[in-house]
Amino acid sequence: KITFFLDKELKSVFGETVIQGTIFIFIRIFFFIVINNFIGLFPYYLPEEGYIIYIGLSITFMIGSILISVIYQYNNLLAHLVPVGTPRFLMPVMVVIETVSNIIRPLTLSIRLAANIVAGHLLLTLLGSQGPTLGYLSLIGLILGLFLLLLLEVAVACIQSYVFTILRSLYLNELIRNKFNKFMLG
């Protein structure tokens, strides 16, 4: 059911401009992130290096986006960075601002994803380490609280992987529509 839901969502994002295999790749990225997050929820396991994977995924997509721009729009690569109607004296500044914006957007997405997931994992670890110092009644309350927090973390893992997948697909769709429409028309 999850695969069919994601397939429907990604088809609505890409519309008719979908490149064959793109939806398959994004669904697999979703499951990769979910499984990686579930592994991080096991007791006494905090995958510090696992969060670097998200930054690597974003950088890979960013480099792919730049390559698509270079291959299909090498003549107008910087022209789409200047909004229509920009005064001439502001054009160099707008190119720099838009370039930085396009580079930072995927990195902030991955950092936000990693920070949201790390916060929950650390909270589970810190609260779980307090068990030996508590009495019976407090320990039962802690176990119940940890169980509820674990359920919340499972939901966060699913939501964050969904957000990462949909936002990356939106970024790619924006690039595809801008680049290929200009390429096909001009």
C-alpha positions in Angstrom: 0.0 0.0 0.0 2.8 2.4 0.8 4.4 1.8 -2.6 1.2 2.4 -4.4 0.6 5.6 -2.4 4.1 6.9 -3.1 3.7 6.0 -6.8 0.5 8.0 -7.0 2.0 10.9 -5.1 5.2 11.0 -7.3 3.2 10.7 -10.5 1.1 13.7 -9.4 4.4 15.6 -8.7 6.0 14.8 -12.1 2.9 14.7 -14.3 3.8 14.0 -17.9 7.5 15.1 -17.6 8.5 12.0 -15.7 11.7 10.3 -16.9 11.4 6.5 -17.0 12.7 5.0 -13.7 12.6 8.2 -11.7 9.6 7.2 -9.6 11.2 3.8 -8.9 14.3 5.5 -7.7 12.4 7.9 -5.4 10.4 5.1 -3.9 13.6 3.2 -3.1 15.1 6.2 -1.5 12.0 6.5 0.7 12.4 2.9 1.9 16.2 3.3 2.3 15.7 6.3 4.7 12.8 4.6 6.6 14.9 1.4 7.1 17.9 3.4 8.1 15.8 5.3 10.7 14.3 2.1 12.0 17.7 0.6 12.5 18.6 3.7 14.5 15.7 3.0 16.9 17.2 -0.2 18.2 18.4 0.1 21.8 22.0 1.0 22.3 22.6 1.7 18.7 23.0 5.3 17.5 24.3 5.4 13.9 26.2 8.6 13.9 27.6 8.0 10.5 24.2 7.1 9.1 23.1 10.7 9.1 25.9 11.7 6.8 24.2 9.5 4.2 21.4 12.1 3.9 23.9 14.8 3.1 25.5 12.4 0.6 22.1 11.8 -1.0 21.4 15.5 -1.3 24.8 16.3 -2.8 24.4 13.5 -5.3 21.0 14.9 -6.4 22.5 18.4 -6.5 25.4 17.3 -8.7 22.9 15.4 -11.0 20.8 18.6 -11.2 23.9 20.6 -12.2 24.9 18.0 -14.8 21.4 18.1 -16.3 21.6 21.9 -16.5 25.0 21.7 -18.1 24.0 19.1 -20.6 20.7 20.4 -21.7 21.0 24.1 -21.1 24.7 25.0 -21.5 23.8 28.2 -23.5 21.3 29.5 -20.9 22.8 28.0 -17.8 23.0 31.3 -15.9 20.1 33.0 -17.7 17.4 31.2 -15.7 19.0 32.5 -12.5 17.9 36.1 -13.3 14.1 36.8 -12.9 12.4 38.6 -15.7 12.4 42.4 -15.3 15.5 42.5 -13.1 17.5 45.8 -13.6 20.8 45.4 -15.4 22.9 46.6 -12.4 21.3 43.9 -10.2 21.8 41.0 -12.6 25.3 39.8 -11.3 24.0 40.0 -7.7 20.9 38.0 -8.6 23.0 35.3 -10.3 25.1 34.9 -7.2 22.0 34.8 -4.9 20.1 32.3 -7.0 23.2 30.1 -7.4 23.7 30.0 -3.6 20.0 29.4 -3.1 20.0 26.4 -5.5 23.1 24.9 -3.8 21.9 25.4 -0.2 18.4 24.1 -0.7 19.3 20.4 -0.9 21.8 20.7 1.9 19.4 22.3 4.3 16.9 19.6 3.4 19.3 16.9 4.5 20.5 18.7 7.6 16.9 19.2 8.7 16.1 15.6 8.1 19.2 14.4 10.1 18.6 16.9 12.9 15.0 15.9 13.4 15.9 12.2 13.5 19.0 12.7 15.7 16.9 14.7 18.3 14.5 11.8 18.8 17.1 9.2 19.0 19.1 11.1 21.5 16.0 11.7 23.6 15.3 8.0 23.7 18.9 7.2 24.6 19.1 9.9 27.4 15.7 8.9 28.9 16.5 5.2 28.7 19.8 5.6 30.5 17.9 6.9 33.6 16.2 3.6 34.2 18.6 2.1 36.8 18.3 5.1 39.0 14.5 5.1 39.4 12.2 3.3 41.7 9.5 0.8 40.5 6.7 3.3 40.0 8.9 5.8 38.2 10.4 3.0 36.1 6.9 2.0 34.9 6.2 5.6 34.0 9.5 5.8 32.2 8.9 2.6 30.2 5.5 3.8 29.2 6.9 7.2 28.2 9.7 5.6 26.3 7.2 3.3 24.5 5.1 6.3 23.5 8.2 8.2 22.4 9.3 5.2 20.4 5.9 5.2 18.6 6.4 8.9 17.9 9.9 8.3 16.5 8.5 5.6 14.2 6.0 8.2 12.9 8.8 10.8 12.6 11.0 8.4 10.6 8.2 7.8 8.1 7.2 11.4 7.9 10.8 12.6 7.4 11.5 10.1 4.7 8.3 11.1 3.0 9.2 14.8 3.2 12.7 14.1 1.9 11.4 12.1 -1.0 8.7 14.5 -2.0 10.8 17.6 -1.7 13.6 16.1 -3.7 11.1 15.1 -6.4 9.7 18.6 -6.4 13.2 20.1 -6.9 13.9 17.6 -9.7 10.6 18.3 -11.3 11.2 22.0 -11.2 14.6 21.5 -12.8 13.2 19.2 -15.5 10.3 21.5 -16.4 12.5 24.6 -16.6 15.4 22.9 -18.5 13.5 20.6 -20.8 10.8 23.1 -21.7 13.4 25.7 -22.6 15.4 23.1 -24.4 12.4 21.8 -26.4 11.1 25.3 -27.2 14.4 27.1 -27.9 
